[in-house]
Amino acid sequence: MGIANSGTYERQVPMEKVAPGYNLFEVLSTDKPAEVISFENGKLAFRFLCEEESVMAGHTWHSPMFHVDNPYIYEAEGYLVTVKEVREQLPEEKAVKRIISLLKKMRKNAAEEWHPVWKNIPLAREMYDLLHNFLPINGPYMDASEIMFCCDAIFLEDLLSSRDVPRLCLEFLQLRKLALEAQTTDDAKFNKDAVLGVPEADRIQNELDFYIDPEVSMEWWVDYVGAHLKFDPVERTPRWEEVIYEVEKECDKRLKKEPRCMGFCFGYWSVKRAVLAKYGIDWKSPSIMNPGVMFD
């Protein structure tokens, strides 16, 4: 097992050492211990900051990591715990079944009242990992057209907020291009309404490329896409994308008993601003960014 944070090289820890009571962070310079509760069948349970956490292989906890060789990553307040042995234990057929299960879960979340697609962020990351890093682009269990179909579902069914996780969405679009290039005449075919199409995929990619480009101003981007409201430019940063899942998760927990009626947005923005501040992000709500606009 490897353990690291953004400021250290990875440290190797023998797998047998990761037993109940073991501090995952004892090899790092931190006074915040992460005590192992159990580690069985690829499931790691541990206690961090007085809360019990449980993560499975392929899941990312707390924040995303991009372009890593080993995507089986667990992150706690910036600390990584990687389990390298898990990948070899996952056969392709099981991976496909997992992808289907993830799509079903994401669709269910998107269909909930208020469309809490933030819940789909870790699910989408796991699905991307399986599609891109585990399954061949044209294999016996999933062909290129089917991989393209999974990528397109993210956008056609609004399973993610591209404004919250633009880099993750760009990863899916890049994978879509690879699958499109790898298509053969024998691949499964889908109704044209079930796929994005090249022009639409390119349009989304252009918008997201400009969105994350630090040289492009928020005002220019709003005008470019024809948006009506300005937003805090901090929403475009990698840091925002890293923490937004945990932020929304905590907001949802704090506001669980609040009636979601007229005026709810102001309470939500207030809580969101406070939670983001815990992560070192000073965020301005839509009402602050758009004085004179009426919100309800």
C-alpha positions in Angstrom: 0.0 0.0 0.0 1.2 3.5 -0.8 0.5 6.5 1.3 1.2 10.1 0.3 0.0 13.7 0.3 0.6 16.5 -2.2 3.8 17.5 -0.4 5.5 14.1 -0.1 6.7 11.2 -2.2 4.7 8.1 -1.9 5.7 5.9 1.1 5.3 2.2 0.9 3.6 0.3 3.8 3.2 -3.5 3.9 -0.4 -4.5 3.3 -0.3 -6.8 6.4 0.5 -3.8 8.5 -2.8 -2.1 7.6 -4.8 -3.7 10.5 -7.4 -2.3 12.9 -5.9 0.5 15.0 -3.1 1.3 12.5 -2.7 5.0 11.7 -2.6 5.4 7.9 -0.7 8.7 8.3 2.0 7.6 10.7 4.5 7.7 7.8 3.6 11.3 7.1 4.2 14.6 8.9 0.7 15.2 10.2 -1.0 15.4 13.6 -4.3 14.3 12.1 -4.4 10.5 12.5 -6.6 8.2 10.3 -7.1 5.1 12.3 -8.0 1.9 10.4 -11.2 0.2 11.5 -11.0 -2.7 9.0 -9.5 -3.6 5.6 -11.2 -6.5 3.9 -11.9 -7.5 0.3 -10.7 -4.1 -1.0 -12.9 -2.2 1.4 -11.1 0.2 3.7 -12.8 1.6 6.7 -11.1 4.2 8.9 -11.8 6.9 11.4 -10.7 10.5 10.6 -11.5 13.6 12.5 -13.9 11.7 14.7 -15.9 10.5 11.7 -16.1 6.9 10.3 -15.4 6.7 6.6 -15.6 3.7 4.3 -14.4 3.5 0.7 -14.1 0.8 -1.9 -11.7 0.3 -4.7 -12.3 2.7 -7.6 -13.9 5.3 -5.3 -12.3 8.6 -4.6 -13.1 10.1 -1.2 -13.0 13.8 -0.6 -11.4 15.1 -3.8 -10.4 14.1 -7.4 -7.0 13.3 -8.6 -6.3 13.6 -12.3 -3.8 11.7 -14.6 -2.6 9.3 -12.0 -1.1 5.9 -12.9 -3.0 4.1 -10.2 -6.6 5.3 -9.9 -7.5 3.3 -6.9 -7.1 6.2 -4.6 -8.6 7.2 -1.3 -8.1 10.8 -0.1 -8.5 12.3 3.3 -7.9 16.0 3.7 -5.3 15.8 1.0 -3.7 12.5 2.0 -3.7 9.6 -0.5 -4.0 5.9 0.3 -3.5 3.7 -2.8 -4.3 0.0 -2.9 -2.4 -1.3 -5.9 -3.3 -5.0 -5.6 -7.0 -4.4 -6.2 -6.9 -3.8 -9.9 -5.6 -7.3 -10.8 -8.6 -8.8 -8.9 -11.3 -7.2 -11.0 -12.2 -9.2 -14.1 -13.5 -7.4 -17.2 -17.0 -9.0 -16.9 -17.3 -7.7 -13.4 -16.1 -4.3 -14.5 -18.9 -4.1 -17.1 -21.5 -5.1 -14.5 -20.2 -2.4 -12.2 -20.4 0.2 -14.9 -24.1 -0.7 -15.6 -24.7 -0.4 -11.8 -23.0 3.0 -11.6 -25.1 4.3 -14.5 -28.3 3.2 -12.8 -27.3 4.9 -9.6 -26.4 8.1 -11.3 -29.7 8.2 -13.2 -31.5 7.6 -9.9 -29.7 10.5 -8.2 -30.4 12.8 -11.2 -34.1 11.9 -11.0 -34.4 12.9 -7.4 -36.1 16.1 -6.4 -33.8 19.1 -6.9 -31.6 17.0 -9.1 -28.6 16.4 -6.7 -26.1 15.4 -9.4 -23.3 16.3 -7.0 -23.9 12.8 -5.6 -22.7 11.4 -8.9 -19.2 12.8 -8.8 -17.5 9.8 -7.1 -19.7 7.4 -9.1 -18.6 9.1 -12.4 -15.0 9.0 -11.4 -15.2 5.3 -10.7 -17.0 4.7 -14.0 -14.4 6.7 -15.9 -11.6 4.7 -14.3 -13.2 1.4 -15.3 -13.9 2.6 -18.9 -10.5 4.2 -19.5 -8.0 2.3 -17.4 -9.4 -1.2 -17.0 -11.4 -2.1 -20.1 -9.9 -2.2 -23.6 -11.4 0.4 -26.0 -12.8 -2.5 -28.1 -12.9 -5.7 -26.0 -15.1 -8.8 -25.8 -17.2 -7.3 -23.0 -17.7 -3.8 -24.2 -17.1 -2.3 -27.7 -16.2 1.2 -28.7 -19.8 2.2 -29.4 -20.9 1.1 -26.0 -18.1 3.0 -24.3 -19.1 6.1 -26.3 -22.7 5.5 -25.2 -21.7 5.5 -21.5 -19.7 8.8 -22.0 -22.6 10.4 -23.9 -25.1 9.5 -21.1 -23.2 11.9 -18.8 -24.1 14.8 -21.0 -27.4 13.8 -22.6 -29.0 12.8 -19.3 -27.3 15.6 -17.2 -25.7 13.2 -14.8 -23.0 15.7 -13.8 -22.8 19.4 -13.5 -20.1 20.4 -16.0 -19.7 23.7 -14.1 -18.8 21.8 -10.9 -16.5 19.2 -12.4 -15.4 20.5 -15.8 -12.1 18.6 -15.9 -13.8 15.3 -15.2 -16.3 16.1 -18.0 -13.4 16.8 -20.3 -12.0 13.4 -19.4 -15.2 11.8 -20.6 -15.2 13.8 -23.8 -11.6 12.8 -24.5 -12.5 9.1 -23.9 -15.4 9.6 -26.2 -13.1 10.7 -29.0 -10.9 7.7 -28.5 -13.9 5.4 -28.7 -15.2 7.1 -31.8 -11.9 6.6 -33.5 -11.9 2.9 -32.5 -15.4 2.1 -33.8 -15.7 -0.7 -36.3 -18.6 -1.8 -38.5 -19.2 -4.7 -36.0 -19.7 -2.4 -33.0 -23.2 -2.0 -31.4 -25.2 0.8 -32.9 -27.5 3.1 -30.9 -30.3 5.4 -31.9 -28.9 8.8 -32.9 -30.8 10.4 -30.1 -28.8 8.3 -27.6 -25.5 9.8 -28.7 -24.1 13.3 -28.6 -22.8 13.6 -32.1 -19.5 15.1 -33.0 -20.7 18.8 -33.4 -22.4 18.8 -30.0 -19.4 17.0 -28.3 -17.0 19.6 -29.8 -19.3 22.5 -28.6 -19.3 21.2 -25.0 -15.5 20.6 -25.1 -14.9 24.2 -26.4 -17.0 25.7 -23.7 -15.3 23.7 -21.0 -11.8 24.4 -22.4 -12.5 28.1 -22.2 -14.2 27.7 -18.8 -11.1 26.3 -17.1 -8.6 28.5 -19.0 -7.2 31.0 -16.5 -6.5 33.4 -19.3 -10.2 33.6 -20.2 -12.2 36.1 -18.0 -15.5 35.1 -16.4 -17.2 38.0 -18.2 -15.9 36.8 -21.6 -17.1 33.2 -20.9 -20.5 34.3 -19.8 -20.9 36.3 -23.0 -19.5 33.4 -25.1 -22.0 30.9 -23.9 -24.9 33.4 -23.6 -25.3 32.9 -19.9 -27.5 35.4 -18.0 -25.8 35.4 -14.6 -22.2 36.1 -13.5 -20.5 33.7 -11.1 -17.5 33.8 -8.8 -14.4 32.9 -10.9 -13.2 30.6 -8.0 -15.7 28.1 -9.3 -13.5 27.5 -12.3 -10.4 26.5 -10.3 -9.0 23.0 -9.8 -9.4 23.5 -6.0 -13.2 24.0 -6.4 -13.4 20.8 -8.4 -11.4 19.0 -5.7 -13.7 19.8 -2.8 -17.1 20.4 -4.3 -18.4 16.9 -3.6 -17.6 17.1 0.1 -18.9 20.7 0.3 -22.3 19.7 -1.2 -22.4 16.6 0.9 -22.0 18.7 4.1 -24.5 21.4 2.9 -27.0 18.6 2.2 -26.5 17.3 5.7 -26.8 20.7 7.4 -29.9 21.6 5.4 -31.6 18.2 5.5 -34.5 19.4 7.7 -34.9 22.8 6.0 -38.0 23.2 3.8 -37.0 23.7 0.2 -39.4 26.4 -0.6 -39.2 30.0 -1.8 -36.1 31.7 -0.3 -34.3 28.4 0.3 -31.5 29.4 -2.1 -30.3 32.2 0.3 -30.0 29.7 3.2 -28.2 27.2 1.0 -25.8 29.9 -0.3 -25.0 31.0 3.2 -24.2 27.5 4.4 -22.2 26.8 1.2 -20.1 29.9 1.7 -19.4 28.8 5.3 -18.4 25.2 4.3 -16.2 26.4 1.4 -14.4 28.7 3.9 -13.4 25.6 5.8 -11.5 24.5 2.6 -9.9 27.9 2.3 -12.2 29.1 -0.5 -13.7 32.6 -0.2 -16.8 32.3 -2.4 -19.3 34.9 -3.5 -22.9 33.7 -4.1 -24.9 34.4 -7.3 -26.9 37.1 -5.4 -23.6 38.9 -4.5 -22.2 38.5 -8.1 -25.5 39.7 -9.6 -26.7 42.8 -7.7 -30.2 43.9 -8.8 -31.2 40.4 -9.8 -34.2 38.9 -7.9 -33.7 35.4 -6.7 -36.2 33.1 -4.9 
